[in-house]
């Protein structure tokens, strides 16, 4: 079956024509601000020629030829996350709250986990899982740079452990693997690889995943189900399958002229590039009947009389990690457990880049000038005479790294993999 032909299950010929025409346009770029590190006012002073995202707060659409934000020093400093405009909407609509326990089932590269962390004000806990271990490293890289502290990155086949976490999570993000038709104009290979058989194959996987998700959801909890597919078989039909086989209910998403709703099966919304300024997306919010009770953790744990601004400290050999939410990860293959604080070397902490970007303040600080920042990003030591000790290096009020002074120089601890990237 041809791509445009199978869309007739819910789109009129006129709507299909408009959609196909829109796929010839250029893809759009967007940026989501990290509220811990940059305000809207500060961002707009630096990058005034951007357009406010039509739905998502603290997000902007921009032209890459005008601002190459991925090369900006403020990107390296963790002030924002680059994300496709439509991909920002599912987590925004889910609206995870402080002290929520959230599972992101297919998380890499981590955008929806990151956005949820911002909404949660870095509180509660997000388990950011991906089936592909190599892809989990992209999540780790992003949460380190952004200084996020409430995300645990895992690498699990959830079909093997879902029954260990029944009725557990307040919110679940299921951005399901799909045929990818919503990405046609962004990635040519998606269009070349598309087939109707591929749609049907992914639909079966999506039905399995949404049933796992629903079983792990607390009573009163909410699932955000999304795909980057235009196909009803991967979208409304998957939701219909869940409704027929469980007691799930649909949360109606408020009407917006930028949202398209399937009149035959009004489950969720479509973001069509012919209407919405972004790529193709489908989003549905699902609630499990009942009420859930959240718990708070107020325990403070100290390690060798050192407080790390985190209430739960974990040791793996000499490496120290921290979280502010108590949880057992017995059945998870953990890749990154919250914040990597650093390495305990004979009682002295060699602080990690992740911890440097996470903390709000430190006993000793040193503000870098532009030329010093460039040298530091290049991996060079800095000839700065300071009293011996550990210093939080900053630039323009943003954390750069934690570095040690021997009285004559500041040693460079900037991660080698991030050097020369500005």
C-alpha positions as CSV (number, residue, x, y, z in Angstrom):
1,X,0.0,0.0,0.0
2,X,1.3,3.5,-0.9
3,X,2.0,5.9,2.0
4,X,-0.6,8.5,1.0
5,X,-3.2,5.9,0.3
6,X,-3.2,4.4,3.8
7,X,-3.7,7.8,5.3
8,X,-7.3,7.8,4.0
9,X,-8.3,5.9,7.1
10,X,-8.6,9.2,8.8
11,X,-7.6,12.1,6.5
12,X,-9.5,13.5,3.6
13,X,-7.9,13.9,0.2
14,X,-7.5,17.6,0.7
15,X,-5.8,17.0,4.1
16,X,-3.5,14.4,2.6
17,X,-2.5,16.8,-0.2
18,X,-1.7,19.6,2.3
19,X,0.3,17.1,4.4
20,X,2.3,15.8,1.5
21,X,3.0,19.4,0.3
22,X,4.3,20.3,3.8
23,X,6.7,17.4,3.7
24,X,8.6,19.3,1.0
25,X,9.3,22.2,3.5
26,X,12.5,22.6,5.6
27,X,12.6,21.1,9.0
28,X,12.4,23.4,12.0
29,X,14.7,23.7,15.0
30,X,13.8,24.4,18.6
31,X,15.5,24.9,21.9
32,X,14.3,24.2,25.5
33,X,15.8,26.4,28.3
34,X,17.2,24.8,31.4
35,X,15.5,26.8,34.2
36,X,18.3,26.2,36.6
37,X,20.8,28.0,34.3
38,X,19.1,30.4,32.0
39,X,16.0,32.6,32.1
40,X,13.8,33.5,29.1
41,X,14.9,37.2,29.5
42,X,18.6,36.3,29.4
43,X,18.2,33.9,26.5
44,X,16.3,36.5,24.4
45,X,19.0,39.1,25.1
46,X,21.5,36.7,23.6
47,X,19.4,35.4,20.8
48,X,16.6,37.9,20.0
49,X,15.6,36.6,16.6
50,X,13.7,33.5,17.8
51,X,10.0,32.6,17.8
52,X,8.2,31.5,20.9
53,X,7.1,27.9,20.8
54,X,3.3,27.9,20.3
55,X,2.6,25.4,23.1
56,X,5.6,24.7,25.3
57,X,6.8,27.2,27.9
58,X,10.5,28.3,27.9
59,X,11.0,26.9,24.4
60,X,11.8,28.7,21.1
61,X,11.9,28.0,17.4
62,X,15.0,29.3,15.6
63,X,16.7,29.2,12.2
64,X,20.0,27.3,12.3
65,X,21.6,29.5,9.7
66,X,21.0,32.5,12.1
67,X,22.0,30.8,15.3
68,X,24.0,27.6,15.5
69,X,23.0,27.0,19.1
70,X,24.7,23.6,19.2
71,X,28.1,25.4,18.9
72,X,27.2,28.0,21.5
73,X,29.2,28.2,24.7
74,X,25.9,28.3,26.5
75,X,25.0,24.9,25.1
76,X,28.2,23.5,26.5
77,X,27.4,25.1,29.8
78,X,24.1,23.3,30.0
79,X,21.8,26.3,29.6
80,X,19.5,24.6,27.0
81,X,18.6,21.5,25.2
82,X,18.1,21.3,21.5
83,X,14.9,19.4,20.5
84,X,12.5,19.1,17.6
85,X,9.4,21.4,18.2
86,X,6.8,18.6,18.1
87,X,8.9,16.3,20.2
88,X,8.6,18.8,23.1
89,X,4.8,18.5,23.3
90,X,4.3,15.0,24.8
91,X,6.2,15.6,28.0
92,X,4.8,19.1,28.3
93,X,1.2,17.8,28.2
94,X,2.1,15.0,30.6
95,X,3.3,17.7,33.0
96,X,5.2,15.6,35.5
97,X,5.2,17.1,39.0
98,X,7.6,17.4,42.0
99,X,8.0,14.1,43.8
100,X,6.5,12.1,40.9
101,X,8.1,8.7,40.2
102,X,8.4,8.7,36.4
103,X,9.4,5.9,34.0
104,X,10.6,6.9,30.5
105,X,10.4,3.5,28.7
106,X,12.2,4.3,25.4
107,X,14.2,7.3,26.4
108,X,17.3,7.9,24.3
109,X,18.6,10.5,23.6
110,X,16.7,11.7,26.7
111,X,14.7,14.7,25.6
112,X,11.4,13.8,27.3
113,X,13.2,12.8,30.5
114,X,15.1,16.1,30.4
115,X,12.0,18.1,29.9
116,X,10.2,16.2,32.6
117,X,13.1,16.9,35.0
118,X,12.8,20.6,34.3
119,X,9.0,20.5,35.0
120,X,9.7,18.6,38.2
121,X,12.3,21.2,39.3
122,X,14.9,18.4,39.6
123,X,12.8,16.6,42.3
124,X,11.2,13.2,42.4
125,X,12.8,10.5,40.3
126,X,12.9,9.7,36.6
127,X,14.0,6.2,35.4
128,X,15.2,6.9,31.9
129,X,15.4,3.5,30.2
130,X,16.5,2.4,26.7
131,X,16.8,-1.1,25.3
132,X,20.0,-0.1,23.4
133,X,23.0,0.3,25.7
134,X,25.0,2.5,23.3
135,X,22.0,4.9,23.1
136,X,21.9,5.2,26.9
137,X,25.2,7.0,26.8
138,X,23.7,9.9,24.9
139,X,21.2,10.3,27.8
140,X,24.1,10.3,30.3
141,X,26.0,12.9,28.2
142,X,23.0,15.2,28.2
143,X,22.1,15.0,31.9
144,X,25.7,15.6,32.8
145,X,25.9,18.8,30.7
146,X,22.5,20.0,31.9
147,X,23.4,19.3,35.5
148,X,20.3,17.1,36.1
149,X,20.1,15.3,39.4
150,X,16.9,13.3,39.4
151,X,17.4,10.9,36.5
152,X,18.6,7.3,36.7
153,X,19.6,5.9,33.3
154,X,19.0,2.2,32.8
155,X,19.4,-0.4,30.0
156,X,16.6,-3.0,30.3
157,X,14.3,-5.0,28.2
158,X,11.2,-4.0,30.2
159,X,9.2,-7.1,29.0
160,X,11.5,-9.1,31.3
161,X,11.0,-7.0,34.5
162,X,7.7,-5.2,34.1
163,X,6.0,-7.7,36.5
164,X,8.4,-6.6,39.3
165,X,7.1,-3.0,39.0
166,X,3.3,-3.4,38.9
167,X,1.3,-0.4,39.9
168,X,4.5,1.6,40.6
169,X,4.9,4.7,38.6
170,X,3.0,8.0,38.8
171,X,3.8,9.0,35.2
172,X,5.0,6.9,32.3
173,X,6.4,8.2,29.1
174,X,6.1,5.8,26.2
175,X,7.6,7.4,23.0
176,X,7.2,4.1,21.2
177,X,9.4,2.9,18.4
178,X,7.6,3.4,15.1
179,X,7.7,3.4,11.3
180,X,8.9,7.0,11.5
181,X,6.8,8.6,8.8
182,X,6.5,11.8,10.9
183,X,10.3,12.3,10.3
184,X,10.1,12.0,6.5
185,X,11.2,15.6,5.8
186,X,13.9,15.5,8.5
187,X,15.5,12.2,7.5
188,X,15.3,11.0,3.9
189,X,16.1,7.4,4.9
190,X,12.8,7.2,6.8
191,X,10.8,7.7,3.6
192,X,13.0,5.3,1.7
193,X,12.6,2.6,4.4
194,X,8.8,3.0,4.9
195,X,6.4,0.2,4.0
196,X,2.9,-0.7,5.2
197,X,4.3,-4.0,6.5
198,X,6.7,-2.1,8.6
199,X,3.7,-0.1,10.1
200,X,1.9,-3.3,11.0
201,X,5.1,-4.8,12.5
202,X,5.6,-1.8,14.7
203,X,1.9,-1.7,15.7
204,X,2.3,-5.1,17.3
205,X,5.3,-4.0,19.3
206,X,3.5,-0.9,20.4
207,X,0.5,-2.9,21.7
208,X,2.9,-5.0,23.8
209,X,4.7,-1.9,25.1
210,X,1.5,0.0,26.0
211,X,0.2,-3.1,27.9
212,X,3.5,-3.3,29.9
213,X,3.3,0.5,30.6
214,X,-0.3,0.2,31.8
215,X,0.5,-2.6,34.2
216,X,3.4,-0.6,35.7
217,X,1.2,2.5,36.2
218,X,-0.1,3.4,39.6
219,X,-3.9,3.8,40.1
220,X,-4.5,7.5,39.3
221,X,-1.3,7.6,37.2
222,X,-1.0,8.9,33.6
223,X,0.8,7.6,30.5
224,X,1.9,9.8,27.7
225,X,1.9,7.6,24.5
226,X,3.5,9.1,21.5
227,X,4.9,8.2,18.1
228,X,6.5,10.0,15.2
229,X,4.1,8.2,12.8
230,X,1.1,9.4,10.8
231,X,-0.3,5.9,10.7
232,X,-3.6,5.3,12.5
233,X,-2.5,1.7,12.9
234,X,0.4,2.8,15.2
235,X,-1.6,5.6,16.9
236,X,-5.4,5.4,17.5
237,X,-5.6,1.7,16.9
238,X,-3.0,1.0,19.6
239,X,-5.0,3.1,22.1
240,X,-8.2,1.4,21.1
241,X,-6.5,-2.0,21.8
242,X,-5.5,-0.8,25.3
243,X,-9.1,0.5,26.0
244,X,-10.6,-2.8,24.9
245,X,-8.3,-4.9,27.1
246,X,-8.0,-2.8,30.3
247,X,-10.0,-0.3,32.4
248,X,-7.9,2.6,31.0
249,X,-9.5,6.0,30.3
250,X,-8.5,8.8,28.0
251,X,-7.6,12.3,29.2
252,X,-9.0,14.8,26.7
253,X,-6.3,17.2,25.4
254,X,-7.8,20.7,25.3
255,X,-8.7,21.8,21.8
256,X,-6.1,23.9,19.9
257,X,-6.3,24.9,16.2
258,X,-2.8,23.5,15.8
259,X,-3.9,20.0,16.9
260,X,-5.6,17.6,14.6
261,X,-8.1,15.1,16.0
262,X,-9.1,11.9,14.2
263,X,-12.9,12.3,13.9
264,X,-13.5,8.5,13.6
265,X,-11.3,7.6,16.6
266,X,-10.9,10.8,18.8
267,X,-8.1,9.3,21.0
268,X,-5.4,11.9,21.4
269,X,-4.0,14.4,18.9
270,X,-1.9,14.6,15.8
271,X,0.7,17.3,15.1
272,X,0.7,17.5,11.4
273,X,3.4,19.7,9.7
274,X,0.7,21.1,7.5
275,X,-0.8,22.7,10.6
276,X,1.8,22.6,13.4
277,X,5.3,24.1,13.1
278,X,7.2,20.9,13.6
279,X,7.5,17.3,12.4
280,X,4.7,14.7,12.6
281,X,3.7,13.4,16.0
282,X,0.9,11.6,17.7
283,X,0.1,12.1,21.4
284,X,-2.4,10.5,23.7
285,X,-2.7,10.8,27.5
286,X,-4.1,7.8,29.3
287,X,-5.2,7.5,33.0
288,X,-5.6,4.5,35.2
289,X,-8.6,4.8,37.5
290,X,-8.0,5.3,41.3
291,X,-5.8,7.5,43.4
292,X,-2.1,7.3,44.1
293,X,-0.2,8.4,47.2
294,X,3.3,10.1,46.8
295,X,6.0,9.7,49.4
296,X,8.7,12.1,50.4
297,X,12.2,11.4,51.6
298,X,13.8,13.6,54.3
299,X,16.7,11.4,55.4
300,X,20.1,13.0,55.2
301,X,23.1,10.7,54.7
302,X,26.7,11.8,55.2
303,X,29.9,10.3,53.8
304,X,33.0,10.9,55.9
305,X,31.4,14.1,57.2
306,X,30.9,15.4,53.7
307,X,27.5,16.6,52.6
308,X,26.9,16.6,48.8
309,X,23.6,18.4,48.5
310,X,22.0,14.9,47.9
311,X,20.2,12.9,50.5
312,X,21.0,9.4,49.3
313,X,24.6,8.5,48.6
314,X,25.6,5.3,46.7
315,X,29.1,3.8,46.5
316,X,30.4,1.6,43.6
317,X,34.0,0.9,44.5
318,X,35.6,4.3,45.0
319,X,32.9,6.1,42.9
320,X,30.2,8.1,44.6
321,X,26.7,8.8,43.3
322,X,23.8,10.7,44.8
323,X,20.1,11.0,44.5
324,X,17.3,12.8,46.5
325,X,14.8,10.0,46.1
326,X,14.9,6.6,47.8
327,X,14.3,3.7,45.4
328,X,15.4,0.1,45.0
329,X,17.0,-0.6,41.6
330,X,17.3,-4.3,42.2
331,X,15.9,-5.3,38.8
332,X,17.4,-2.5,36.7
333,X,20.7,-2.5,34.9
334,X,21.8,0.9,36.0
335,X,24.1,2.9,33.7
336,X,24.0,6.2,35.7
337,X,22.6,6.4,39.2
338,X,21.6,10.1,39.6
339,X,24.5,12.5,40.0
340,X,28.1,11.2,39.6
341,X,29.7,13.1,42.5
342,X,33.2,11.9,41.9
343,X,35.9,9.4,43.0
344,X,37.0,9.0,46.6
345,X,40.8,8.8,46.5
346,X,42.1,8.1,50.0
347,X,39.5,10.3,51.6
348,X,39.9,13.1,49.0
349,X,37.1,13.6,46.5
350,X,38.0,14.1,42.9
351,X,34.9,15.8,41.8
352,X,33.1,14.9,38.5
353,X,32.0,17.2,35.8
354,X,28.4,16.1,36.4
355,X,28.5,17.2,40.0
356,X,30.1,20.5,39.0
357,X,27.1,21.2,36.7
358,X,24.6,20.0,39.3
359,X,25.5,22.1,42.3
360,X,24.2,25.6,43.0
361,X,27.3,26.8,45.0
362,X,30.6,25.8,46.4
363,X,33.0,27.1,49.1
364,X,35.6,28.5,46.6
365,X,34.8,29.9,43.2
366,X,36.8,31.4,40.4
367,X,35.2,33.3,37.5
368,X,36.8,32.7,34.1
369,X,37.4,35.3,31.5
370,X,36.5,34.4,27.8
371,X,40.1,33.6,26.9
372,X,40.5,31.4,30.0
373,X,37.3,29.6,29.2
374,X,38.5,28.8,25.7
375,X,41.8,27.5,27.1
376,X,40.0,25.4,29.6
377,X,37.7,23.9,27.0
378,X,40.8,23.1,24.9
379,X,42.1,21.1,27.8
380,X,44.9,23.5,28.9
381,X,45.9,24.2,32.5
382,X,45.4,27.8,33.6
383,X,48.2,29.9,35.0
384,X,46.2,31.4,37.9
385,X,47.8,31.9,41.3
386,X,45.1,31.0,43.9
387,X,45.3,29.5,47.4
388,X,45.5,25.7,47.3
389,X,42.1,24.0,47.1
390,X,39.2,23.0,44.9
391,X,37.4,25.7,43.0
392,X,34.1,25.9,41.2
393,X,35.0,27.5,37.9
394,X,32.2,29.7,36.4
395,X,31.6,31.8,33.3
396,X,28.9,34.4,33.1
397,X,27.5,33.0,36.3
398,X,27.3,29.4,34.9
399,X,29.1,26.5,36.3
400,X,32.0,25.2,34.1
401,X,33.8,22.6,36.2
402,X,35.5,21.8,39.5
403,X,39.3,22.2,39.3
404,X,42.2,21.9,41.8
405,X,44.7,24.7,42.4
406,X,48.2,23.8,43.6
407,X,48.8,27.5,44.3
408,X,50.3,28.3,40.9
409,X,48.0,26.7,38.3
410,X,44.4,25.4,38.0
411,X,44.6,21.8,36.7
412,X,42.2,20.9,33.9
413,X,39.6,18.3,34.6
414,X,37.3,19.0,31.7
415,X,36.2,15.7,30.1
416,X,38.4,14.8,27.1
417,X,35.4,13.8,25.0
418,X,34.0,17.4,25.2
419,X,37.1,19.3,24.4
420,X,37.5,21.3,21.2
421,X,33.8,21.2,20.6
422,X,33.0,24.9,20.9
